[in-house]
Structures are given as structure tokens and as C-alpha cells.
Amino acid sequence: MALGDMVSELRGSLPKLPFAYTKTLVNRAWRQVRESSYWSFQLFEANWISPPLVNTGTVTVTQGSPTIVFDNVTAVPALLAAQIAQPYSLLTQRQFRVGSGTIYSIIGLDPAFNTNGIATLDRPYADFPSGAGQAYQIYQLYYPAQYKDVLTYMTIRNMQMFMYLNTTSSRMMIDTWDPQRTWYQFPTHAVPLGLDLRGQGIFDSTGRDLSSGTIGFPLFELWGQPVTNFTYQLYGLRRGVDLVNLTDTLPIQVGEDLVLARARAYAYEWAEANKVNNPRDDGPDYKFLQASALATYKDLLIRYRKQDKEYIDNFFSVRYYWTWPNGWGFYNTLAGTAGPYTQM
């Protein structure tokens, strides 16, 4: 059943309900269903790929300016070659630093970058040293989630090293262990960084918007510094999204009767609050109808969750939530390869 059909049915349950309000109540009920427990349609599998470090040539940086200039002889060709070799990680998704200084995000390349080597950082360069001929590092430290509604990653695995990354540490802990981000051996932690706001509201001299393509998506930091080409397998949990268009439908795991039962409870609550205080205007007992709708909702929720449980159990039987406080290595007998030792 599509959103339009659910809206019409809900309005039929309570004709006095404002039609424009019915969509709000359906989505409010749909959100409560999504957040009631794990559902198989909220689980997903994805990958990150960390590109290798680029540090060939030199760069010119100026304190107080977000504009940096790479040398045309060695740096620009190396960066262009890296972009061709690693198309999965755009240069404008990677990070930049000089020495052990502040880590910046590259948010824009000049249209004539191939010849002038000009790039734009997400904020003015503020470190020492500055000037021409500076050694630099470019690698991808920050990784956006695949979806805007990602709630958490339950497992992140380094597939080459047979290693689980820690997903429970805070950025405060990482700042305590390694405030300058000088651990470069291999990533062992994936830390939530907040929402991706890189380049938001910033335009170049031609008026081109330099906002990240994933503005508003959850952003994560890998620690230690990911300067080696690794593949990470991700198993995550999404919040789910509201129904927008009248043709939008629910996932097959959830019936419209479940969502409508909860939506009716919301509707009857509205009706009770807006009932006219007039003995001649006596109508249905909306409190009783609300309680009945809630009872129906709870019964249907149990049934649909029971039907979906097998898929959930199957997912977690091979993709469990990793809670060990450190990155942990082990010996893989099938591959004949030993993983690394624990870090921190």
C-alpha cells in the first residue's frame, strides 16, 4: 500500500482530521515502527577504500589563506596520476597537512589545476612553516557514511589484515592518545566525527559551490592514519527515512496495518484534545479508540517482528557487533596469514 492510500484510509477513520495532517501522522507512526527494534531493511553492507599516501613534490602555503599551490613539475603530475589510479577517492575528499601540523580537507581544485596546481582548503592555513617548497601529505582520513540516515556501524573489518576496527571509542580518547595524529602504522579505530560540513557555504572566485557532495551525512575518522591502500568491509544500521511521495511504499517486512494502527492512535489523541466541550456534541469515546488502536499496534508489532527475526538472526550470525576495546589481530588458518597485534 502506498502513502497516498494510507493517508486516505486514515482520513476515513476520522473524517474531522485535517487532510494535510494525515501525512504527518502516518510518518510519525512509521518512524516509531522503525525505531521500535532492529529490522532487516535497516541493515546494510558497504565498503570504504583508503587510498595510498601522496607526498611527491612540494607545495606553497600561506598563513591566513585557504589557497595552496602545488609545484607543476612533480606534485601536480603525481596528484593527477593518483586521481586516475584511485577514482574511488576524489582529491576533494582527501585531507592535507604539512609535517605534523593541522589536518585540513581539500574542498576544491582550480579549473586549471592541471597547469597552475591551485587547490582550496576548507579553512585558512594556520600552521608553521609556511611559504614555498614545503613537503606535504595527502591521504583520506575522513570517510562519509553511505547514507544520510546511518545510525552506527556495527562492524568494520580490514579485509587484507583480517582485523576488526574498534567502533566504540570517542574522539576525545583518540585526542588523548595521539593529539597530533602521528600514528601511521595502520588504522585500528573508526571514530564518529559529526556531520559532514566540509565546504558548506564556500564558493570559489567563479561562484562555484565547493560544498562536499555528502553535506549532512555522518562523517567518521580512521585512526591511525590511513596512508596505505586497504579495503574495509562495513556492516551498519540505518535509521530509515520517511515516506515523501504519495507513491512511496513500505518495505515488504512491514504491513500497512501496523503503521495505520499506530497512526490511528495518534489521530484519536488529536481528536480527544480537540473535542468540543458540549453535551449535545457527544461522539465516540476517543480515549477508548486510542487504547484499542494501541493494543492492535502492539499485537501486530510482535507478529511482524517475529516474521522478520529469522533475517535479523542470519545477519548477525556472521556479522556480529564488535565490542572489544582494541583492534585485535589473529591467525587465519584458511589464508595462512597472521593479523597484527593489538594497538592501544
C-alpha positions as CSV (number, residue, x, y, z in Angstrom):
1,M,0.0,0.0,0.0
2,A,1.3,3.4,-1.0
3,L,1.5,6.5,1.2
4,G,-1.5,8.0,-0.6
5,D,-3.6,5.0,0.2
6,M,-2.6,5.1,3.9
7,V,-3.4,8.8,4.1
8,S,-6.9,8.2,2.6
9,E,-7.6,5.3,4.9
10,L,-6.5,7.2,8.0
11,R,-8.8,10.1,7.0
12,G,-11.6,7.7,6.6
13,S,-11.1,6.5,10.2
14,L,-11.6,10.1,11.5
15,P,-13.3,12.4,9.0
16,K,-12.8,15.5,11.1
17,L,-9.0,15.0,10.9
18,P,-7.4,17.7,8.7
19,F,-6.2,16.0,5.5
20,A,-2.9,17.8,5.5
21,Y,-2.2,16.4,8.9
22,T,-2.7,12.8,7.9
23,K,0.7,12.5,6.2
24,T,2.4,13.8,9.3
25,L,0.7,11.2,11.4
26,V,1.5,8.3,9.0
27,N,5.2,9.3,9.0
28,R,5.2,9.7,12.8
29,A,3.8,6.2,13.1
30,W,6.2,4.9,10.5
31,R,9.1,6.4,12.4
32,Q,8.0,4.8,15.7
33,V,7.8,1.4,13.9
34,R,11.3,1.8,12.6
35,E,12.7,2.7,16.0
36,S,10.9,0.0,17.9
37,S,13.7,-2.5,17.2
38,Y,16.1,-3.8,14.6
39,W,14.6,-4.5,11.2
40,S,16.3,-6.4,8.3
41,F,15.6,-3.5,5.9
42,Q,17.6,-1.2,8.2
43,L,20.8,-3.3,7.9
44,F,23.3,-2.7,5.1
45,E,26.7,-3.8,3.9
46,A,29.2,-1.4,2.3
47,N,32.9,-0.7,1.8
48,W,35.4,2.1,2.3
49,I,38.8,2.1,0.5
50,S,41.7,4.1,1.8
51,P,44.0,5.4,-1.0
52,P,47.8,5.3,-0.6
53,L,49.6,8.4,0.6
54,V,50.6,11.1,-1.9
55,N,53.6,13.2,-0.9
56,T,55.6,13.7,-4.2
57,G,56.9,17.2,-4.8
58,T,56.3,20.4,-2.8
59,V,53.5,22.9,-2.1
60,T,53.3,26.6,-1.4
61,V,51.2,27.5,1.7
62,T,50.5,31.0,3.1
63,Q,49.3,31.6,6.7
64,G,45.8,33.0,6.7
65,S,45.0,31.8,3.2
66,P,43.0,28.7,2.2
67,T,44.7,28.7,-1.2
68,I,47.6,26.3,-1.7
69,V,49.7,25.8,-4.8
70,F,51.4,22.5,-5.8
71,D,54.5,22.6,-7.9
72,N,53.9,21.8,-11.5
73,V,57.0,19.7,-12.1
74,T,56.4,16.8,-9.7
75,A,53.4,17.4,-7.4
76,V,50.7,18.1,-9.9
77,P,51.5,15.1,-12.2
78,A,51.7,12.9,-9.1
79,L,48.3,14.1,-7.8
80,L,46.7,13.7,-11.3
81,A,48.1,10.2,-11.6
82,A,46.8,9.3,-8.1
83,Q,43.3,10.5,-9.1
84,I,43.3,8.3,-12.1
85,A,44.7,5.3,-10.2
86,Q,42.2,5.7,-7.3
87,P,39.0,7.1,-8.8
88,Y,37.0,5.9,-5.7
89,S,38.6,8.7,-3.7
90,L,38.5,12.2,-5.2
91,L,41.2,14.6,-4.3
92,T,38.5,16.8,-2.9
93,Q,37.6,14.1,-0.5
94,R,41.1,13.8,0.9
95,Q,43.0,15.6,3.6
96,F,46.1,17.7,3.5
97,R,48.8,18.5,6.0
98,V,52.3,19.9,6.2
99,G,54.6,18.0,8.6
100,S,52.7,17.1,11.8
101,G,50.6,20.2,11.6
102,T,46.8,20.7,11.4
103,I,44.9,18.4,9.2
104,Y,42.8,20.2,6.5
105,S,40.3,19.0,4.0
106,I,40.8,19.8,0.3
107,I,37.4,21.1,-0.9
108,G,38.3,22.5,-4.4
109,L,40.7,22.3,-7.3
110,D,41.1,25.2,-9.6
111,P,39.5,24.6,-13.1
112,A,43.1,25.0,-14.4
113,F,44.6,22.8,-11.7
114,N,46.5,20.7,-14.4
115,T,48.6,23.7,-15.2
116,N,48.5,26.0,-12.1
117,G,48.3,23.5,-9.3
118,I,45.9,25.7,-7.2
119,A,43.7,24.0,-4.6
120,T,41.4,25.3,-1.8
121,L,41.4,24.1,1.8
122,D,38.3,24.1,4.0
123,R,39.7,26.9,6.1
124,P,42.7,29.2,6.1
125,Y,46.1,27.6,6.6
126,A,47.3,28.4,10.1
127,D,50.5,26.4,10.7
128,F,54.2,26.7,10.7
129,P,56.2,26.5,8.5
130,S,54.7,28.4,5.6
131,G,55.9,29.6,2.2
132,A,57.2,27.8,-0.9
133,G,58.9,24.4,-1.1
134,Q,57.0,22.7,1.8
135,A,56.8,18.9,2.0
136,Y,53.2,17.8,2.3
137,Q,51.0,14.7,2.8
138,I,47.7,14.0,1.1
139,Y,45.6,11.0,2.2
140,Q,42.0,10.3,3.1
141,L,41.4,10.4,6.9
142,Y,37.7,11.3,6.9
143,Y,35.0,9.0,5.4
144,P,31.3,9.9,5.0
145,A,28.7,7.3,5.6
146,Q,26.9,5.8,2.6
147,Y,23.5,7.1,3.7
148,K,22.4,10.2,5.4
149,D,20.4,8.2,8.0
150,V,23.2,5.9,9.1
151,L,22.9,5.3,12.8
152,T,26.0,3.3,13.5
153,Y,28.5,0.8,12.1
154,M,28.3,-2.5,13.9
155,T,31.4,-4.0,12.3
156,I,34.3,-2.5,10.3
157,R,36.8,-5.0,9.1
158,N,40.2,-4.5,7.4
159,M,39.9,-7.3,4.9
160,Q,43.6,-7.5,4.0
161,M,44.8,-7.7,7.6
162,F,41.9,-9.8,9.0
163,M,41.3,-7.2,11.6
164,Y,38.3,-5.6,13.3
165,L,38.4,-1.9,13.9
166,N,37.2,-0.5,17.2
167,T,33.9,1.4,16.7
168,T,33.2,2.4,20.3
169,S,36.0,4.8,21.1
170,S,35.3,8.6,21.3
171,R,37.3,11.3,19.6
172,M,38.3,12.6,23.0
173,M,40.1,9.3,23.7
174,I,41.9,9.5,20.3
175,D,42.9,13.1,21.1
176,T,44.4,11.9,24.4
177,W,46.3,9.1,22.8
178,D,47.5,10.9,19.7
179,P,46.6,14.6,19.6
180,Q,48.9,15.3,16.7
181,R,47.8,12.2,14.7
182,T,51.3,10.9,14.3
183,W,50.5,7.1,14.4
184,Y,50.8,6.0,10.8
185,Q,51.1,2.2,11.0
186,F,47.6,1.1,10.2
187,P,44.0,2.2,11.3
188,T,42.6,0.4,14.3
189,H,39.7,2.7,15.3
190,A,36.8,4.3,13.4
191,V,35.6,7.3,15.3
192,P,32.4,9.4,14.7
193,L,33.3,12.9,13.7
194,G,29.9,14.5,13.5
195,L,28.1,15.6,10.3
196,D,30.0,16.4,7.1
197,L,30.1,20.2,6.8
198,R,33.2,20.5,4.6
199,G,33.0,23.4,2.2
200,Q,29.5,24.4,3.3
201,G,28.7,28.0,2.2
202,I,32.1,28.4,0.5
203,F,32.3,29.4,-3.2
204,D,35.4,29.9,-5.4
205,S,36.2,33.0,-7.4
206,T,33.9,31.8,-10.3
207,G,31.0,31.3,-7.9
208,R,31.3,27.5,-8.0
209,D,29.9,25.9,-4.9
210,L,32.7,24.0,-3.0
211,S,30.4,22.1,-0.6
212,S,31.0,18.4,-0.1
213,G,28.8,16.1,-2.1
214,T,27.8,14.4,1.2
215,I,26.8,17.5,3.2
216,G,24.8,16.5,6.3
217,F,26.0,12.8,6.1
218,P,27.6,11.3,9.2
219,L,31.4,11.6,9.0
220,F,34.0,9.2,10.5
221,E,37.7,9.4,11.2
222,L,40.1,6.4,10.8
223,W,42.9,6.2,13.4
224,G,45.9,5.6,13.0
225,Q,46.5,7.5,9.8
226,P,45.2,5.5,6.8
227,V,48.1,6.1,4.4
228,T,48.1,2.6,2.9
229,N,45.7,1.1,0.3
230,F,43.2,-1.0,2.4
231,T,39.7,-2.2,1.9
232,Y,37.2,-2.0,4.8
233,Q,34.1,-4.1,4.9
234,L,31.2,-2.3,6.7
235,Y,28.1,-3.7,8.3
236,G,25.8,-0.9,9.5
237,L,22.4,0.1,10.8
238,R,20.2,2.8,9.3
239,R,17.5,4.9,10.9
240,G,15.3,4.7,7.9
241,V,13.6,7.5,6.0
242,D,10.1,9.0,6.0
243,L,7.7,8.4,3.1
244,V,7.7,11.5,0.9
245,N,5.8,10.9,-2.3
246,L,2.2,9.6,-2.3
247,T,3.5,6.7,-4.4
248,D,6.1,5.7,-1.8
249,T,5.5,2.2,-0.2
250,L,6.6,0.5,2.9
251,P,9.3,-2.3,2.9
252,I,7.9,-5.8,2.5
253,Q,8.7,-6.6,6.1
254,V,6.2,-4.2,7.4
255,G,2.5,-4.2,6.7
256,E,0.4,-1.0,6.3
257,D,-2.0,-2.3,9.0
258,L,0.9,-1.9,11.6
259,V,1.6,1.7,10.6
260,L,-2.0,2.6,10.3
261,A,-2.8,1.2,13.8
262,R,-0.2,3.5,15.3
263,A,-1.3,6.4,13.1
264,R,-4.9,5.9,14.3
265,A,-3.8,6.1,17.9
266,Y,-2.2,9.5,17.1
267,A,-5.3,10.6,15.3
268,Y,-7.6,9.7,18.2
269,E,-5.3,11.5,20.6
270,W,-5.7,14.6,18.4
271,A,-9.5,14.1,18.3
272,E,-9.7,13.8,22.0
273,A,-7.7,17.0,22.5
274,N,-9.9,18.9,20.0
275,K,-13.3,17.5,21.1
276,V,-15.9,20.2,21.6
277,N,-17.0,20.6,25.2
278,N,-20.7,20.5,24.5
279,P,-23.1,17.8,25.9
280,R,-25.1,17.9,22.6
281,D,-21.9,17.2,20.7
282,D,-21.2,13.8,22.3
283,G,-19.4,11.5,19.9
284,P,-17.2,8.5,20.1
285,D,-15.0,7.9,23.1
286,Y,-11.7,8.7,21.5
287,K,-9.7,7.6,24.6
288,F,-11.2,4.1,24.2
289,L,-10.5,4.1,20.5
290,Q,-6.9,5.2,21.1
291,A,-6.4,2.4,23.6
292,S,-7.9,-0.1,21.2
293,A,-5.6,1.1,18.3
294,L,-2.5,0.9,20.6
295,A,-3.4,-2.7,21.5
296,T,-3.8,-3.6,17.9
297,Y,-0.4,-1.9,17.1
298,K,1.4,-3.9,19.9
299,D,-0.1,-7.2,18.7
300,L,0.8,-6.5,15.0
301,L,4.3,-5.3,16.0
302,I,5.0,-8.7,17.7
303,R,3.8,-10.6,14.7
304,Y,5.8,-8.6,12.1
305,R,8.9,-8.7,14.3
306,K,8.6,-12.4,14.6
307,Q,8.4,-12.8,10.9
308,D,11.5,-10.7,10.4
309,K,13.5,-12.2,13.2
310,E,15.0,-15.0,11.0
311,Y,16.6,-12.5,8.7
312,I,17.9,-10.5,11.6
313,D,19.4,-13.6,13.2
314,N,21.0,-14.7,10.0
315,F,22.6,-11.2,9.5
316,F,24.1,-11.1,13.0
317,S,25.2,-14.8,12.9
318,V,28.0,-13.8,10.5
319,R,28.2,-10.0,11.1
320,Y,28.3,-9.5,14.8
321,Y,28.7,-6.3,16.7
322,W,32.4,-5.9,17.7
323,T,32.8,-4.6,21.3
324,W,36.4,-5.5,22.1
325,P,38.0,-2.2,23.2
326,N,41.0,-2.6,20.9
327,G,41.9,-3.5,17.3
328,W,42.8,-7.2,17.6
329,G,44.7,-9.5,15.2
330,F,44.6,-13.3,14.8
331,Y,45.8,-16.1,12.7
332,N,43.7,-17.1,9.8
333,T,44.2,-20.8,9.1
334,L,42.5,-20.8,5.7
335,A,44.5,-17.9,4.4
336,G,47.7,-18.8,6.3
337,T,48.1,-15.2,7.3
338,A,48.6,-13.7,10.7
339,G,46.9,-10.5,11.7
340,P,48.6,-7.6,13.6
341,Y,49.0,-7.2,17.3
342,T,46.6,-5.1,19.3
343,Q,47.2,-1.4,19.4
344,M,46.3,0.8,22.4
